[in-house]
Amino acid sequence: MKNIKRFGGLILIMSIMFIYSCELDSECKYCKTVTYEKDNGNWVVVEESAEEEYCGEALDEIEAEDPVIVGNNKTEWECY
């Protein structure tokens, strides 16, 4: 019984270390998509998504994306 508890504890500790080691190595930011509409030459916010945290490669991909412009609307990622 002791061996099973030790093994279970070891697996739990290793799992926690694996999860946090990946997160600690990468930068994280909160990002959302924002849609603007051009109104008299100015971009006005018409819609925003909920903010979510992105880290590592996912964050790099988001920050590398160019804004998408369709007609008078522009949608882009904003991260902080």
Jmol script that loads the backbone (N, CA, C; Angstrom):
load data "model"
ATOM      1  N   MET A   1       0.817  -1.183   0.000  1.00  0.00           N
ATOM      2  CA  MET A   1       0.000   0.000   0.000  1.00  0.00           C
ATOM      3  C   MET A   1       0.874   1.265   0.000  1.00  0.00           C
ATOM      4  N   LYS A   2       1.980   1.212   0.775  1.00  0.00           N
ATOM      5  CA  LYS A   2       2.879   2.361   0.822  1.00  0.00           C
ATOM      6  C   LYS A   2       3.481   2.636  -0.554  1.00  0.00           C
ATOM      7  N   ASN A   3       3.822   1.560  -1.264  1.00  0.00           N
ATOM      8  CA  ASN A   3       4.421   1.722  -2.589  1.00  0.00           C
ATOM      9  C   ASN A   3       3.444   2.376  -3.558  1.00  0.00           C
ATOM     10  N   ILE A   4       2.166   2.030  -3.458  1.00  0.00           N
ATOM     11  CA  ILE A   4       1.160   2.624  -4.346  1.00  0.00           C
ATOM     12  C   ILE A   4       1.017   4.113  -4.058  1.00  0.00           C
ATOM     13  N   LYS A   5       1.013   4.484  -2.766  1.00  0.00           N
ATOM     14  CA  LYS A   5       0.912   5.901  -2.392  1.00  0.00           C
ATOM     15  C   LYS A   5       2.153   6.670  -2.861  1.00  0.00           C
ATOM     16  N   ARG A   6       3.304   6.095  -2.688  1.00  0.00           N
ATOM     17  CA  ARG A   6       4.539   6.751  -3.121  1.00  0.00           C
ATOM     18  C   ARG A   6       4.553   6.939  -4.642  1.00  0.00           C
ATOM     19  N   PHE A   7       4.160   5.885  -5.339  1.00  0.00           N
ATOM     20  CA  PHE A   7       4.126   5.961  -6.799  1.00  0.00           C
ATOM     21  C   PHE A   7       3.118   7.018  -7.265  1.00  0.00           C
ATOM     22  N   GLY A   8       1.935   7.046  -6.654  1.00  0.00           N
ATOM     23  CA  GLY A   8       0.918   8.045  -6.995  1.00  0.00           C
ATOM     24  C   GLY A   8       1.408   9.458  -6.705  1.00  0.00           C
ATOM     25  N   GLY A   9       2.069   9.639  -5.572  1.00  0.00           N
ATOM     26  CA  GLY A   9       2.622  10.948  -5.224  1.00  0.00           C
ATOM     27  C   GLY A   9       3.707  11.375  -6.193  1.00  0.00           C
ATOM     28  N   LEU A  10       4.546  10.435  -6.582  1.00  0.00           N
ATOM     29  CA  LEU A  10       5.611  10.729  -7.536  1.00  0.00           C
ATOM     30  C   LEU A  10       5.032  11.153  -8.888  1.00  0.00           C
ATOM     31  N   ILE A  11       4.019  10.439  -9.357  1.00  0.00           N
ATOM     32  CA  ILE A  11       3.369  10.785 -10.625  1.00  0.00           C
ATOM     33  C   ILE A  11       2.745  12.169 -10.539  1.00  0.00           C
ATOM     34  N   LEU A  12       2.088  12.477  -9.428  1.00  0.00           N
ATOM     35  CA  LEU A  12       1.469  13.787  -9.244  1.00  0.00           C
ATOM     36  C   LEU A  12       2.517  14.898  -9.269  1.00  0.00           C
ATOM     37  N   ILE A  13       3.597  14.724  -8.563  1.00  0.00           N
ATOM     38  CA  ILE A  13       4.664  15.735  -8.530  1.00  0.00           C
ATOM     39  C   ILE A  13       5.281  15.922  -9.913  1.00  0.00           C
ATOM     40  N   MET A  14       5.528  14.831 -10.617  1.00  0.00           N
ATOM     41  CA  MET A  14       6.108  14.928 -11.958  1.00  0.00           C
ATOM     42  C   MET A  14       5.158  15.646 -12.913  1.00  0.00           C
ATOM     43  N   SER A  15       3.881  15.377 -12.798  1.00  0.00           N
ATOM     44  CA  SER A  15       2.896  16.034 -13.662  1.00  0.00           C
ATOM     45  C   SER A  15       2.872  17.529 -13.419  1.00  0.00           C
ATOM     46  N   ILE A  16       2.868  17.929 -12.172  1.00  0.00           N
ATOM     47  CA  ILE A  16       2.853  19.355 -11.831  1.00  0.00           C
ATOM     48  C   ILE A  16       4.123  20.029 -12.326  1.00  0.00           C
ATOM     49  N   MET A  17       5.269  19.393 -12.139  1.00  0.00           N
ATOM     50  CA  MET A  17       6.533  19.971 -12.597  1.00  0.00           C
ATOM     51  C   MET A  17       6.544  20.126 -14.113  1.00  0.00           C
ATOM     52  N   PHE A  18       6.012  19.156 -14.835  1.00  0.00           N
ATOM     53  CA  PHE A  18       5.983  19.224 -16.297  1.00  0.00           C
ATOM     54  C   PHE A  18       5.105  20.372 -16.767  1.00  0.00           C
ATOM     55  N   ILE A  19       3.936  20.522 -16.176  1.00  0.00           N
ATOM     56  CA  ILE A  19       3.002  21.578 -16.577  1.00  0.00           C
ATOM     57  C   ILE A  19       3.616  22.947 -16.329  1.00  0.00           C
ATOM     58  N   TYR A  20       4.157  23.168 -15.137  1.00  0.00           N
ATOM     59  CA  TYR A  20       4.690  24.486 -14.808  1.00  0.00           C
ATOM     60  C   TYR A  20       6.014  24.781 -15.493  1.00  0.00           C
ATOM     61  N   SER A  21       6.805  23.787 -15.817  1.00  0.00           N
ATOM     62  CA  SER A  21       8.078  24.046 -16.493  1.00  0.00           C
ATOM     63  C   SER A  21       7.828  24.610 -17.885  1.00  0.00           C
ATOM     64  N   CYS A  22       6.791  24.161 -18.567  1.00  0.00           N
ATOM     65  CA  CYS A  22       6.474  24.688 -19.896  1.00  0.00           C
ATOM     66  C   CYS A  22       5.978  26.121 -19.803  1.00  0.00           C
ATOM     67  N   GLU A  23       5.176  26.419 -18.817  1.00  0.00           N
ATOM     68  CA  GLU A  23       4.617  27.760 -18.690  1.00  0.00           C
ATOM     69  C   GLU A  23       5.656  28.775 -18.231  1.00  0.00           C
ATOM     70  N   LEU A  24       6.589  28.378 -17.390  1.00  0.00           N
ATOM     71  CA  LEU A  24       7.575  29.312 -16.875  1.00  0.00           C
ATOM     72  C   LEU A  24       8.567  29.748 -17.939  1.00  0.00           C
ATOM     73  N   ASP A  25       8.803  28.897 -18.932  1.00  0.00           N
ATOM     74  CA  ASP A  25       9.782  29.205 -19.962  1.00  0.00           C
ATOM     75  C   ASP A  25       9.250  30.166 -21.015  1.00  0.00           C
ATOM     76  N   SER A  26       7.948  30.357 -21.098  1.00  0.00           N
ATOM     77  CA  SER A  26       7.398  31.160 -22.176  1.00  0.00           C
ATOM     78  C   SER A  26       6.701  32.407 -21.648  1.00  0.00           C
ATOM     79  N   GLU A  27       6.700  33.429 -22.483  1.00  0.00           N
ATOM     80  CA  GLU A  27       6.037  34.676 -22.154  1.00  0.00           C
ATOM     81  C   GLU A  27       4.534  34.502 -22.384  1.00  0.00           C
ATOM     82  N   CYS A  28       3.731  35.102 -21.532  1.00  0.00           N
ATOM     83  CA  CYS A  28       2.275  35.022 -21.664  1.00  0.00           C
ATOM     84  C   CYS A  28       1.686  36.424 -21.693  1.00  0.00           C
ATOM     85  N   LYS A  29       0.613  36.579 -22.470  1.00  0.00           N
ATOM     86  CA  LYS A  29      -0.119  37.831 -22.532  1.00  0.00           C
ATOM     87  C   LYS A  29      -1.597  37.528 -22.670  1.00  0.00           C
ATOM     88  N   TYR A  30      -2.420  38.507 -22.306  1.00  0.00           N
ATOM     89  CA  TYR A  30      -3.857  38.405 -22.535  1.00  0.00           C
ATOM     90  C   TYR A  30      -4.156  39.064 -23.875  1.00  0.00           C
ATOM     91  N   CYS A  31      -4.914  38.358 -24.724  1.00  0.00           N
ATOM     92  CA  CYS A  31      -5.215  38.857 -26.064  1.00  0.00           C
ATOM     93  C   CYS A  31      -6.706  38.770 -26.346  1.00  0.00           C
ATOM     94  N   LYS A  32      -7.139  39.628 -27.253  1.00  0.00           N
ATOM     95  CA  LYS A  32      -8.521  39.618 -27.727  1.00  0.00           C
ATOM     96  C   LYS A  32      -8.532  40.109 -29.163  1.00  0.00           C
ATOM     97  N   THR A  33      -9.582  39.743 -29.902  1.00  0.00           N
ATOM     98  CA  THR A  33      -9.739  40.293 -31.238  1.00  0.00           C
ATOM     99  C   THR A  33     -10.629  41.521 -31.139  1.00  0.00           C
ATOM    100  N   VAL A  34     -10.290  42.516 -31.919  1.00  0.00           N
ATOM    101  CA  VAL A  34     -11.053  43.760 -31.938  1.00  0.00           C
ATOM    102  C   VAL A  34     -11.409  44.064 -33.385  1.00  0.00           C
ATOM    103  N   THR A  35     -12.684  44.355 -33.627  1.00  0.00           N
ATOM    104  CA  THR A  35     -13.143  44.720 -34.964  1.00  0.00           C
ATOM    105  C   THR A  35     -13.471  46.205 -34.967  1.00  0.00           C
ATOM    106  N   TYR A  36     -12.901  46.895 -35.937  1.00  0.00           N
ATOM    107  CA  TYR A  36     -13.105  48.331 -36.103  1.00  0.00           C
ATOM    108  C   TYR A  36     -13.889  48.578 -37.389  1.00  0.00           C
ATOM    109  N   GLU A  37     -14.594  49.691 -37.423  1.00  0.00           N
ATOM    110  CA  GLU A  37     -15.275  50.126 -38.636  1.00  0.00           C
ATOM    111  C   GLU A  37     -14.799  51.540 -38.946  1.00  0.00           C
ATOM    112  N   LYS A  38     -14.519  51.791 -40.212  1.00  0.00           N
ATOM    113  CA  LYS A  38     -14.036  53.108 -40.609  1.00  0.00           C
ATOM    114  C   LYS A  38     -15.224  54.069 -40.686  1.00  0.00           C
ATOM    115  N   ASP A  39     -15.136  55.147 -39.912  1.00  0.00           N
ATOM    116  CA  ASP A  39     -16.210  56.130 -39.845  1.00  0.00           C
ATOM    117  C   ASP A  39     -15.597  57.529 -39.985  1.00  0.00           C
ATOM    118  N   ASN A  40     -15.869  58.174 -41.108  1.00  0.00           N
ATOM    119  CA  ASN A  40     -15.311  59.512 -41.389  1.00  0.00           C
ATOM    120  C   ASN A  40     -13.789  59.534 -41.259  1.00  0.00           C
ATOM    121  N   GLY A  41     -13.144  58.492 -41.746  1.00  0.00           N
ATOM    122  CA  GLY A  41     -11.680  58.434 -41.742  1.00  0.00           C
ATOM    123  C   GLY A  41     -11.073  57.913 -40.456  1.00  0.00           C
ATOM    124  N   ASN A  42     -11.865  57.644 -39.426  1.00  0.00           N
ATOM    125  CA  ASN A  42     -11.364  57.138 -38.148  1.00  0.00           C
ATOM    126  C   ASN A  42     -11.839  55.705 -37.926  1.00  0.00           C
ATOM    127  N   TRP A  43     -11.003  54.901 -37.292  1.00  0.00           N
ATOM    128  CA  TRP A  43     -11.396  53.531 -36.948  1.00  0.00           C
ATOM    129  C   TRP A  43     -12.106  53.546 -35.605  1.00  0.00           C
ATOM    130  N   VAL A  44     -13.348  53.031 -35.568  1.00  0.00           N
ATOM    131  CA  VAL A  44     -14.166  52.996 -34.367  1.00  0.00           C
ATOM    132  C   VAL A  44     -14.422  51.534 -33.989  1.00  0.00           C
ATOM    133  N   VAL A  45     -14.255  51.201 -32.711  1.00  0.00           N
ATOM    134  CA  VAL A  45     -14.468  49.827 -32.248  1.00  0.00           C
ATOM    135  C   VAL A  45     -15.953  49.479 -32.344  1.00  0.00           C
ATOM    136  N   VAL A  46     -16.246  48.344 -33.004  1.00  0.00           N
ATOM    137  CA  VAL A  46     -17.630  47.885 -33.100  1.00  0.00           C
ATOM    138  C   VAL A  46     -17.847  46.543 -32.397  1.00  0.00           C
ATOM    139  N   GLU A  47     -16.754  45.789 -32.153  1.00  0.00           N
ATOM    140  CA  GLU A  47     -16.896  44.491 -31.483  1.00  0.00           C
ATOM    141  C   GLU A  47     -15.558  44.058 -30.896  1.00  0.00           C
ATOM    142  N   GLU A  48     -15.613  43.435 -29.712  1.00  0.00           N
ATOM    143  CA  GLU A  48     -14.423  42.884 -29.064  1.00  0.00           C
ATOM    144  C   GLU A  48     -14.735  41.488 -28.560  1.00  0.00           C
ATOM    145  N   SER A  49     -13.772  40.589 -28.663  1.00  0.00           N
ATOM    146  CA  SER A  49     -13.952  39.247 -28.098  1.00  0.00           C
ATOM    147  C   SER A  49     -13.535  39.263 -26.633  1.00  0.00           C
ATOM    148  N   ALA A  50     -13.820  38.184 -25.942  1.00  0.00           N
ATOM    149  CA  ALA A  50     -13.365  38.037 -24.562  1.00  0.00           C
ATOM    150  C   ALA A  50     -11.853  37.840 -24.557  1.00  0.00           C
ATOM    151  N   GLU A  51     -11.206  38.339 -23.519  1.00  0.00           N
ATOM    152  CA  GLU A  51      -9.758  38.185 -23.400  1.00  0.00           C
ATOM    153  C   GLU A  51      -9.417  36.770 -22.958  1.00  0.00           C
ATOM    154  N   GLU A  52      -8.334  36.247 -23.516  1.00  0.00           N
ATOM    155  CA  GLU A  52      -7.819  34.944 -23.120  1.00  0.00           C
ATOM    156  C   GLU A  52      -6.308  35.042 -23.003  1.00  0.00           C
ATOM    157  N   GLU A  53      -5.733  34.196 -22.170  1.00  0.00           N
ATOM    158  CA  GLU A  53      -4.283  34.178 -22.002  1.00  0.00           C
ATOM    159  C   GLU A  53      -3.660  33.251 -23.042  1.00  0.00           C
ATOM    160  N   TYR A  54      -2.625  33.745 -23.702  1.00  0.00           N
ATOM    161  CA  TYR A  54      -1.881  32.963 -24.690  1.00  0.00           C
ATOM    162  C   TYR A  54      -0.410  32.997 -24.311  1.00  0.00           C
ATOM    163  N   CYS A  55       0.264  31.874 -24.513  1.00  0.00           N
ATOM    164  CA  CYS A  55       1.678  31.752 -24.152  1.00  0.00           C
ATOM    165  C   CYS A  55       2.453  31.072 -25.276  1.00  0.00           C
ATOM    166  N   GLY A  56       3.745  31.271 -25.262  1.00  0.00           N
ATOM    167  CA  GLY A  56       4.650  30.542 -26.147  1.00  0.00           C
ATOM    168  C   GLY A  56       4.342  30.684 -27.619  1.00  0.00           C
ATOM    169  N   GLU A  57       4.288  29.557 -28.312  1.00  0.00           N
ATOM    170  CA  GLU A  57       4.091  29.551 -29.762  1.00  0.00           C
ATOM    171  C   GLU A  57       2.738  30.127 -30.156  1.00  0.00           C
ATOM    172  N   ALA A  58       1.700  29.850 -29.366  1.00  0.00           N
ATOM    173  CA  ALA A  58       0.372  30.385 -29.679  1.00  0.00           C
ATOM    174  C   ALA A  58       0.404  31.912 -29.659  1.00  0.00           C
ATOM    175  N   LEU A  59       1.087  32.492 -28.690  1.00  0.00           N
ATOM    176  CA  LEU A  59       1.213  33.945 -28.606  1.00  0.00           C
ATOM    177  C   LEU A  59       2.025  34.484 -29.775  1.00  0.00           C
ATOM    178  N   ASP A  60       3.112  33.818 -30.128  1.00  0.00           N
ATOM    179  CA  ASP A  60       3.937  34.243 -31.257  1.00  0.00           C
ATOM    180  C   ASP A  60       3.130  34.281 -32.555  1.00  0.00           C
ATOM    181  N   GLU A  61       2.302  33.264 -32.767  1.00  0.00           N
ATOM    182  CA  GLU A  61       1.478  33.209 -33.979  1.00  0.00           C
ATOM    183  C   GLU A  61       0.468  34.356 -34.014  1.00  0.00           C
ATOM    184  N   ILE A  62      -0.160  34.624 -32.885  1.00  0.00           N
ATOM    185  CA  ILE A  62      -1.149  35.704 -32.820  1.00  0.00           C
ATOM    186  C   ILE A  62      -0.487  37.045 -33.102  1.00  0.00           C
ATOM    187  N   GLU A  63       0.645  37.297 -32.473  1.00  0.00           N
ATOM    188  CA  GLU A  63       1.315  38.591 -32.645  1.00  0.00           C
ATOM    189  C   GLU A  63       1.873  38.768 -34.055  1.00  0.00           C
ATOM    190  N   ALA A  64       2.094  37.677 -34.773  1.00  0.00           N
ATOM    191  CA  ALA A  64       2.619  37.763 -36.140  1.00  0.00           C
ATOM    192  C   ALA A  64       1.511  37.981 -37.178  1.00  0.00           C
ATOM    193  N   GLU A  65       0.264  37.799 -36.796  1.00  0.00           N
ATOM    194  CA  GLU A  65      -0.839  37.937 -37.750  1.00  0.00           C
ATOM    195  C   GLU A  65      -1.052  39.395 -38.148  1.00  0.00           C
ATOM    196  N   ASP A  66      -1.324  39.594 -39.433  1.00  0.00           N
ATOM    197  CA  ASP A  66      -1.657  40.919 -39.932  1.00  0.00           C
ATOM    198  C   ASP A  66      -3.150  41.175 -39.737  1.00  0.00           C
ATOM    199  N   PRO A  67      -3.544  42.451 -39.611  1.00  0.00           N
ATOM    200  CA  PRO A  67      -4.972  42.763 -39.523  1.00  0.00           C
ATOM    201  C   PRO A  67      -5.697  42.310 -40.795  1.00  0.00           C
ATOM    202  N   VAL A  68      -6.957  41.924 -40.638  1.00  0.00           N
ATOM    203  CA  VAL A  68      -7.785  41.512 -41.768  1.00  0.00           C
ATOM    204  C   VAL A  68      -8.750  42.653 -42.066  1.00  0.00           C
ATOM    205  N   ILE A  69      -8.669  43.194 -43.290  1.00  0.00           N
ATOM    206  CA  ILE A  69      -9.537  44.305 -43.678  1.00  0.00           C
ATOM    207  C   ILE A  69     -10.488  43.826 -44.764  1.00  0.00           C
ATOM    208  N   VAL A  70     -11.788  43.985 -44.483  1.00  0.00           N
ATOM    209  CA  VAL A  70     -12.833  43.624 -45.426  1.00  0.00           C
ATOM    210  C   VAL A  70     -13.782  44.818 -45.520  1.00  0.00           C
ATOM    211  N   GLY A  71     -13.773  45.482 -46.664  1.00  0.00           N
ATOM    212  CA  GLY A  71     -14.615  46.673 -46.823  1.00  0.00           C
ATOM    213  C   GLY A  71     -14.192  47.763 -45.851  1.00  0.00           C
ATOM    214  N   ASN A  72     -15.137  48.213 -45.029  1.00  0.00           N
ATOM    215  CA  ASN A  72     -14.852  49.254 -44.033  1.00  0.00           C
ATOM    216  C   ASN A  72     -14.534  48.670 -42.658  1.00  0.00           C
ATOM    217  N   ASN A  73     -14.341  47.356 -42.566  1.00  0.00           N
ATOM    218  CA  ASN A  73     -14.065  46.710 -41.279  1.00  0.00           C
ATOM    219  C   ASN A  73     -12.643  46.173 -41.231  1.00  0.00           C
ATOM    220  N   LYS A  74     -12.041  46.315 -40.056  1.00  0.00           N
ATOM    221  CA  LYS A  74     -10.692  45.790 -39.815  1.00  0.00           C
ATOM    222  C   LYS A  74     -10.730  45.001 -38.512  1.00  0.00           C
ATOM    223  N   THR A  75     -10.236  43.762 -38.552  1.00  0.00           N
ATOM    224  CA  THR A  75     -10.167  42.932 -37.348  1.00  0.00           C
ATOM    225  C   THR A  75      -8.704  42.597 -37.087  1.00  0.00           C
ATOM    226  N   GLU A  76      -8.299  42.793 -35.824  1.00  0.00           N
ATOM    227  CA  GLU A  76      -6.919  42.500 -35.461  1.00  0.00           C
ATOM    228  C   GLU A  76      -6.844  42.027 -34.019  1.00  0.00           C
ATOM    229  N   TRP A  77      -5.724  41.388 -33.697  1.00  0.00           N
ATOM    230  CA  TRP A  77      -5.448  40.951 -32.330  1.00  0.00           C
ATOM    231  C   TRP A  77      -4.841  42.110 -31.554  1.00  0.00           C
ATOM    232  N   GLU A  78      -5.230  42.244 -30.303  1.00  0.00           N
ATOM    233  CA  GLU A  78      -4.594  43.193 -29.386  1.00  0.00           C
ATOM    234  C   GLU A  78      -4.190  42.433 -28.143  1.00  0.00           C
ATOM    235  N   CYS A  79      -2.904  42.511 -27.810  1.00  0.00           N
ATOM    236  CA  CYS A  79      -2.370  41.773 -26.657  1.00  0.00           C
ATOM    237  C   CYS A  79      -1.665  42.737 -25.699  1.00  0.00           C
ATOM    238  N   TYR A  80      -1.726  42.417 -24.422  1.00  0.00           N
ATOM    239  CA  TYR A  80      -1.005  43.197 -23.404  1.00  0.00           C
ATOM    240  C   TYR A  80      -0.575  42.316 -22.276  1.00  0.00           C
TER     241      TYR A  80
END
end "model"
wireframe off; spacefill off
backbone 0.3
color backbone group
